[in-house]
Amino acid sequence: MLTFHTCDVFTDQPFAGNPLAIVMGADRLTTAQMQTIAREFNLSETIFVQAPRNPDHTARVRIFFPTAEIPFAGHPTIGCAIHLACAGVSGDFDRDLVLEEEAGLVPVRVSRRGTQVRAEFVAPVVPHGVSDAPDPKAALDPARLAAALGLARDEIGFGAHRPGLWQGGPRFLYAPVASLAALGRARPIQPVWSEQMQAAGVDSIYLYTAGSDCAFRARMFSPTAGIPEDPATGSASAILAAQLLASGALPEGETQLDLRQGVEMGRPSEIGLTVRVTDGRLTEVRISGSAVRIGEGRIRVPVA
């Protein structure tokens, strides 16, 4: 039997944010066994904790959708780092961790003050454009994208924000929408949705618009990856930096933005995005958020 813990990430309130399962002692599990356990939890992501390859690091971790392994994800990184930093430790602290993820090394700082615990990580890959999309012209066409989301053509884009394809480990199709009302109505519409995914060479669309109580409000759909909608997507929030830079929304120097996601699902999430721009280029992206413990237990090891 393996020990697991569950928490809600990008929130300081139980039963909000994005649920996460953390499976400890996963060193002897095969990839197929990890995938079976992730499918059993059926959360947007499950993270498996192993001994680090380098003893100077905190842990090696592997992250799975219900359908596939992914190289990097934000809410598992935040939730797992907070769990590891807080285990057996009382009082206020600042602790630096390094997680070995498939996309690379991820430095994380965890801070606790009273009952509040917050983590911030540096994205392991500076976001950049997707150069090998099967049909980028079709993927970024506002009329096709609007049809895939059940919206009108003039509801795609606002100001200088236009659709984009960006990656930083995982990759996403970014769809700026004109209003909070349009954001609330959006939903995947078949068969146009699958056609857009094939043209873009991605599984997921991240929608965003200007927020009334934050910098940007967002939603993320990824039904083909087993995630009809995600209440908080840390990796997409990090990669959003490239989309914002291309839209002229980031000045030189360091910019801090607050993002909200999951509102339409009844699981509001608060995500901190910090971006550093030097000579017009992204040089560092950081994501921050809180997490709340929800439960723990033991799970059987699947037959190999």
C-alpha positions in Angstrom: 0.0 0.0 0.0 1.1 3.5 -0.8 0.4 6.6 1.3 -1.3 9.5 -0.4 -2.4 13.0 0.5 -5.0 15.3 -1.1 -5.0 19.1 -1.1 -6.7 22.0 -2.8 -4.2 24.3 -4.6 -4.3 28.0 -5.5 -6.6 28.7 -2.6 -6.6 29.1 1.2 -10.1 27.8 1.5 -11.0 24.0 1.6 -13.1 22.7 -1.3 -12.0 25.6 -3.6 -9.1 25.8 -6.0 -7.7 22.8 -7.9 -7.7 19.3 -6.1 -4.5 17.4 -6.2 -3.4 13.9 -5.1 0.2 13.4 -3.9 1.4 9.8 -3.9 4.4 9.2 -1.7 7.1 6.5 -2.0 6.6 6.0 -5.7 10.1 4.9 -6.5 9.2 1.4 -7.5 6.2 2.2 -9.5 6.3 1.7 -13.3 4.9 4.4 -15.6 1.9 2.1 -16.3 1.2 1.8 -12.6 1.4 5.6 -12.0 -1.0 6.1 -14.9 -3.4 3.5 -13.4 -3.4 5.3 -10.1 -3.9 8.7 -11.7 -6.8 7.4 -13.6 -8.2 6.0 -10.4 -8.0 9.4 -8.6 -9.4 11.0 -11.8 -8.3 14.5 -10.8 -6.8 16.9 -13.3 -3.4 15.9 -12.1 -1.7 13.4 -9.7 1.9 13.8 -8.6 4.2 11.0 -7.6 7.1 11.6 -5.2 10.4 9.7 -5.6 13.9 10.0 -4.2 15.9 12.7 -6.0 18.5 11.7 -8.6 20.7 14.3 -7.1 20.8 14.2 -3.2 21.2 18.0 -3.1 17.6 18.2 -4.5 14.4 17.7 -2.5 12.6 15.1 -4.6 12.0 13.7 -8.1 8.4 14.0 -9.1 6.3 12.7 -12.0 3.0 14.3 -12.9 0.1 12.6 -14.7 -3.2 13.6 -16.2 -5.9 10.8 -16.1 -4.8 10.0 -19.6 -1.0 10.7 -19.9 2.2 11.9 -18.2 3.1 15.5 -18.6 6.6 17.1 -18.2 5.5 20.0 -15.9 2.4 21.4 -14.2 1.9 24.3 -11.9 -0.7 23.2 -9.3 1.0 19.9 -8.6 4.3 21.7 -8.1 2.8 24.2 -5.7 0.8 21.6 -3.7 3.6 19.0 -3.5 6.2 21.6 -2.5 3.9 22.9 0.3 3.2 19.4 1.5 6.9 18.4 1.6 8.0 21.7 3.2 5.4 21.5 6.0 5.7 17.8 6.9 6.7 17.6 10.5 7.6 21.3 10.7 5.9 23.8 13.1 6.0 27.6 13.3 6.8 30.2 10.6 9.5 29.4 8.1 10.9 30.1 4.6 12.3 27.0 2.9 13.8 26.6 -0.5 13.2 23.3 -2.4 14.3 21.9 -5.8 12.0 19.5 -7.5 13.3 17.3 -10.4 10.5 17.4 -13.0 10.6 15.9 -16.4 10.8 19.4 -17.9 13.8 20.3 -15.7 14.7 21.5 -12.3 12.0 23.6 -10.6 13.2 25.8 -7.6 10.4 26.5 -5.2 10.3 28.8 -2.1 7.7 27.9 0.5 6.8 30.4 3.2 4.5 30.0 6.2 3.2 32.8 8.4 0.7 31.7 11.0 -1.9 29.6 9.2 -1.0 30.9 5.8 1.3 28.9 3.6 2.4 30.1 0.1 4.8 28.7 -2.5 6.4 30.3 -5.5 8.3 28.5 -8.2 10.4 29.5 -11.2 9.1 28.0 -14.4 11.6 25.5 -15.7 11.3 26.6 -19.3 11.0 30.2 -20.5 7.7 30.3 -22.6 8.2 30.5 -26.3 6.2 30.1 -29.5 5.1 26.8 -31.0 6.9 26.2 -34.3 5.5 22.8 -35.4 1.7 23.2 -35.3 0.1 21.2 -38.1 -1.9 24.1 -39.4 -1.2 27.3 -37.4 -3.2 29.6 -39.7 -6.4 27.5 -39.1 -5.6 27.1 -35.4 -5.4 30.9 -34.9 -8.3 31.8 -37.1 -10.7 33.9 -34.9 -13.9 32.7 -36.7 -12.9 29.0 -36.4 -11.9 29.5 -32.8 -15.1 31.3 -32.0 -17.1 28.4 -33.5 -15.1 25.9 -31.4 -16.0 27.8 -28.2 -19.7 28.6 -29.0 -19.0 32.3 -29.3 -19.4 35.0 -31.9 -16.5 36.0 -34.1 -16.3 39.5 -32.6 -16.0 38.0 -29.1 -12.5 36.6 -29.9 -9.8 39.2 -29.1 -9.7 42.5 -27.3 -7.4 45.4 -27.6 -4.1 44.2 -29.0 -4.8 40.6 -27.7 -5.1 38.0 -30.5 -5.1 34.2 -30.4 -1.7 32.6 -29.9 0.1 29.2 -29.6 2.8 29.0 -26.9 4.7 26.4 -25.0 6.9 26.0 -21.9 7.0 22.3 -21.3 3.3 21.8 -22.1 1.7 23.8 -24.9 -1.6 25.7 -25.1 -3.8 27.5 -27.6 -4.6 31.0 -26.1 -7.9 32.6 -26.8 -8.4 36.1 -25.6 -12.2 36.9 -25.3 -13.8 40.2 -25.3 -15.7 40.2 -22.0 -16.5 38.3 -18.8 -19.9 37.5 -20.3 -18.3 35.8 -23.3 -15.9 34.0 -20.9 -18.8 32.6 -19.0 -20.7 31.3 -22.1 -17.7 29.6 -23.7 -17.7 25.8 -24.0 -16.2 23.2 -26.3 -18.3 22.6 -29.4 -17.8 19.5 -31.5 -16.7 18.7 -34.1 -15.1 22.1 -34.6 -13.3 21.8 -31.2 -11.4 18.6 -32.3 -10.6 20.2 -35.7 -9.0 23.2 -33.9 -7.0 20.9 -31.6 -5.7 18.9 -34.5 -4.8 22.1 -36.4 -3.0 23.5 -33.3 -1.4 20.2 -32.2 -2.6 20.7 -28.6 -5.1 19.3 -26.2 -6.0 22.5 -24.4 -7.4 26.0 -24.9 -6.8 28.7 -22.3 -9.3 31.6 -22.4 -8.7 34.9 -20.7 -10.1 38.4 -20.5 -9.6 41.5 -18.4 -11.0 41.0 -14.9 -13.1 43.3 -12.7 -11.3 42.2 -9.5 -8.0 41.0 -10.9 -5.7 41.5 -13.8 -7.2 38.6 -15.8 -10.0 36.0 -15.4 -9.4 32.7 -17.1 -10.8 29.3 -18.0 -9.1 26.2 -19.4 -10.7 23.4 -21.3 -8.9 20.1 -22.1 -11.5 17.4 -22.6 -9.4 15.2 -24.8 -6.8 15.0 -22.0 -9.6 13.9 -19.6 -10.1 17.4 -18.1 -13.4 18.9 -19.2 -12.5 22.1 -17.4 -9.6 22.9 -15.0 -10.2 25.2 -12.0 -6.6 26.4 -11.9 -3.8 25.8 -14.5 -0.4 26.9 -13.2 1.6 25.9 -16.3 -0.8 27.7 -18.6 -0.7 30.7 -16.3 3.1 30.7 -16.6 3.1 30.4 -20.4 0.5 33.2 -20.5 3.5 35.5 -20.0 4.5 34.9 -23.7 0.9 35.6 -24.9 0.9 38.9 -22.8 4.3 40.0 -24.1 3.2 39.4 -27.7 0.0 41.5 -27.0 2.1 44.4 -25.7 0.8 44.0 -22.2 4.1 43.6 -20.4 6.6 46.5 -19.9 10.3 46.2 -19.3 11.3 45.0 -15.8 9.2 43.0 -13.4 5.4 42.9 -13.5 3.2 41.2 -10.9 -0.3 40.1 -12.0 -3.1 38.4 -10.1 -5.1 35.8 -12.1 -8.5 34.2 -11.2 -9.7 30.9 -12.6 -12.4 28.3 -11.7 -15.0 30.9 -10.9 -17.6 29.4 -13.3 -17.0 25.9 -11.8 -17.6 27.1 -8.2 -14.0 26.5 -7.4 -12.4 29.9 -7.4 -8.6 29.9 -7.7 -6.1 32.7 -7.0 -2.9 32.5 -9.0 0.1 34.9 -8.8 2.1 35.6 -12.0 5.4 37.5 -11.9 7.2 38.1 -15.1 10.6 39.7 -15.8 11.2 41.2 -19.2 14.7 42.3 -20.2 15.4 44.0 -23.6 12.0 43.0 -24.8 12.4 39.3 -24.0 11.0 37.1 -21.2 13.9 36.2 -18.9 12.0 34.7 -15.9 8.4 33.6 -15.0 7.3 32.8 -11.5 4.0 31.4 -10.3 2.7 31.6 -6.7 -0.2 30.3 -4.7 -1.5 28.6 -1.5 -2.7 25.1 -0.7 -5.0 23.6 1.9 -4.8 20.0 3.2 -7.9 18.0 2.6 -7.3 14.3 3.3 -4.9 11.4 3.4 -5.1 7.6 3.0 -3.5 4.5 1.5 -4.0 3.1 -2.0 -3.2 -0.3 -3.4 -0.3 -0.8 -5.8 -1.7 -1.8 -9.2 -0.5 -5.1 -10.7 2.4 -4.4 -13.0 
